[in-house]
Amino acid sequence: MRTVERILQAAALFALCLVSANARAAGFGLNEHGAKAMGMAGAYTAIADTPSSIFFNPAGLATLSGLQLEAGVALIAPSMSYTGPRPDTGEQVTVDGVKHTFFVPNFHGSYRVHDRIAVGFGLYVPYGLTTEWAKTVTLNGQQVAWWGRGVSEKIGLQTVYLNPTIAAKLHPRIFLGAGLTITKAAVSLNRAVTLSANTADDIDIHLSGDTWGVGATAGLLVKVLPELLNAGLTFRSGTNLTFGGNAAFTRNGKGADVPAGLRTQLTDGPVEAKLNLPHVFSFGLAAFPAKPLTLGFAFDVIMWSSYEKLEINFKENAALSSSEPKLWNNTICVRVGAEYRVLPQLPLRVGFIFDQGPPPPSTLGPELPDADRYEFTLGAGYEVKGFRVDLAYQFLTAGKFRNAETAPLPGEYSSDAHLVGLSLGFKHDL
């Protein structure tokens, strides 16, 4: 009976896969949707002078001329570790997470259809990536079963946003934009129910699901002092997602190897869970104190309190359904960036980000080790005959941080990441 209770509790962790991703903005957000903005730390809300303004401030589309296209990719290489007591000896040891490299694409295009009206389309990935811990770890030259595998092994969240947008010039100094976001999202979870210290005895749970969702964006851009000071305001709505998928229980990779006494309770079948992605508000200023110099500032508010609890519904096995509080906090993110054109066609960029981590210590665990992040960016570009290439590098660190003793797998965590962004742009005045 005790084994069954452990399995029921473990199955409730399925909902963690809905949000648990080793992403690069606090929580599980991604903000790297154009190398120019990335090089300036995303302090782009009041600049918005490329097609990636569809994400950063859709009002910026109305300032663009002709046909403009921008395609890019962000390479993201995160790392994480856990330090805590080894259960069998009490020895303090450090365990590293499995390292992955992710390639996150983005595409934005704009077209001015009238002197006052522009339209655009964006495709980008604002939430996602993966957190993974191995079943076994090497300690003192020996392979030892990872004792945290009962909490988390591998969790993935993927989203793709399709974002048609329209923008208007209301006044030579006032621009307004809005768009619709159509979201395709998928989740997956692999974890173990540990029946002994031997990984061969584990019962593995694999759950996966997908869904579609709809949201909206809006933005305002004001040239307060033309060619001297801009102000911008952006709203990106949250998206309510209901995932439908399946659960499968296996042992040594086979469903038939699940102990006979548990098969009637651990039945494969459909599952359903909900995730509410947060609203995001961004206020920005941009100053142009000298012709080759641009200074950017952005202040974001992310409503992570939308992640209040985890609920999972096993549609054909109600005994496995559960609800677990998570109680994430609303957060702020401060971005400052600068661009200086050493030549008219050669801009150099630099920036800094402070990004609050939303999970409280009581619910922080290995599925998403996250805390306040400090991020540093560098970038450069080159422009010639309507073509543009931008390159950016970003380093972030959350340092070392502890969760509460009552949290899943208490101990000390650390995380950091290296990111590289590349964008190619094209402009044709019609």
Secondary structure, DSSP 8 states (H G I E B T S, - for coil): -HHHHHHHHHHHGGGGGGT----SBTTTB-----HHHHHTTT--TTT--STTHHHH-GGGGGG--SEEEEEEEEEEEEEEEEEEE-TTT--EEEEE-----EEEEEEEEEEE-SSSEEEEEEEE--BEEEEE--SEEEETTEEEE-GGGGT-SEEEEEEEEEEEEEEEEEETTEEEEEEEEEEEEEEEEEEEE-SSS-GGG-EEEEEEEEEEEEEEEEEEEEEEETTTEEEEEEEE---EEEEEEEEEEEBTTBGGGS-HHHHTTS--EEEEEEEE---EEEEEEEEEEETTEEEEEEEEEE-GGG--EEEEEETT-GGG-EEEE-----EEEEEEEEEEEEETTEEEEEEEEEE---S-TTT--TTS----EEEEEEEEEEEETTEEEEEEEEEEEEEEEE--TTSSS-SEEEEEEEEEEEEEEEEE--
